[in-house]
Amino acid sequence: MNKTVEVLPDKEALIARSLEVVLSQMQAAISERGQCTIALAGGGTPKPLYEAIASLDLPWDKIHVFWGDERYVPADHPDSNQRMARHAWLDKVDIPAANIHPMSTDGESPAADAQKHDDYLREFFKVAVGEFPHLDIILLGIGDDAHTASLFPHTDALQMTDRLVTVGNKDGQPRITFTAPLINHAHCVIFLVAGASKQPALAQIFADEADAMTYPARLIKPQGELWWLLDEAAGQKLKK
Ligand SMILES: O=C1O[C@H](COP(=O)(O)O)[C@@H](O)[C@H](O)[C@H]1O
């Protein structure tokens, strides 16, 4: 794992730097592997990044967009991560519809939809059960409770060792989420973190020792590159 931590002066600088890193990783993936597979985070932090990407002229036919987690709501619901990314980015560019790969949330149950997306990823990346695909870029955030994607403290999703996708649980509400092993097989994982409310979680995530079941972002140790991009409000007390 090649880990880089950068604390940027403010949220604007955080977004500008994350745009640079994402573009450079996209370019490397396309030149080395002919396409770029990127999984998006939800929440408020990455929205300006998506808006910035939407203003660029990129080889959209070579970019495939996934989500690292999804709230279990219809795709047009205000809480939907897919809806946010479509409004901020995907609806504004000429990306082929076939290159957009959302998690479905309208099946029989969250478990059935999680299994469906697990099967879908195995088919897309041509990997058998027991193997993991290597997404080029996975964008993540953290919550104040140190959750990442929809891997919440002390939930069953944290125990998955062989699944790509599973059901997350936020205070009893189901979500669909990538598992930690899938995230850890990515070529590059980029955390975007902004705001002082994230300081206590970051202190535990970066501590020499702490319980990963209580602070799930500690489970993220990718084989490839790991970037932590923080604004000053979030990162000022971090031990680097
Ligand atoms: O619930 C979620 O929250 C995290 C963090 O969101 P932020 O608004 O604090 O940036 C996000 O990474 C995750 O995808 C989302 O579903």
PDBQT file of the ligand as one rigid body, heavy atoms in Angstrom, charges set to zero:
ROOT
HETATM    1  O1  LIG A 301     -23.856   8.344   4.068  1.00  0.00    +0.000 OA
HETATM    2  C1  LIG A 301     -22.872   8.605   3.450  1.00  0.00    +0.000 C 
HETATM    3  O2  LIG A 301     -21.920   9.383   4.047  1.00  0.00    +0.000 OA
HETATM    4  C2  LIG A 301     -20.553   9.294   3.693  1.00  0.00    +0.000 C 
HETATM    5  C3  LIG A 301     -19.912  10.622   4.103  1.00  0.00    +0.000 C 
HETATM    6  O3  LIG A 301     -20.683  11.720   3.600  1.00  0.00    +0.000 OA
HETATM    7  P1  LIG A 301     -20.278  13.270   3.751  1.00  0.00    +0.000 P 
HETATM    8  O4  LIG A 301     -21.527  14.039   3.390  1.00  0.00    +0.000 OA
HETATM    9  O5  LIG A 301     -19.899  13.479   5.173  1.00  0.00    +0.000 OA
HETATM   10  O6  LIG A 301     -19.166  13.515   2.797  1.00  0.00    +0.000 OA
HETATM   11  C4  LIG A 301     -20.401   8.978   2.215  1.00  0.00    +0.000 C 
HETATM   12  O7  LIG A 301     -19.065   8.678   1.921  1.00  0.00    +0.000 OA
HETATM   13  C5  LIG A 301     -21.291   7.793   1.809  1.00  0.00    +0.000 C 
HETATM   14  O8  LIG A 301     -21.120   7.480   0.427  1.00  0.00    +0.000 OA
HETATM   15  C6  LIG A 301     -22.710   8.181   2.030  1.00  0.00    +0.000 C 
HETATM   16  O9  LIG A 301     -23.624   7.208   1.604  1.00  0.00    +0.000 OA
ENDROOT
TORSDOF 0
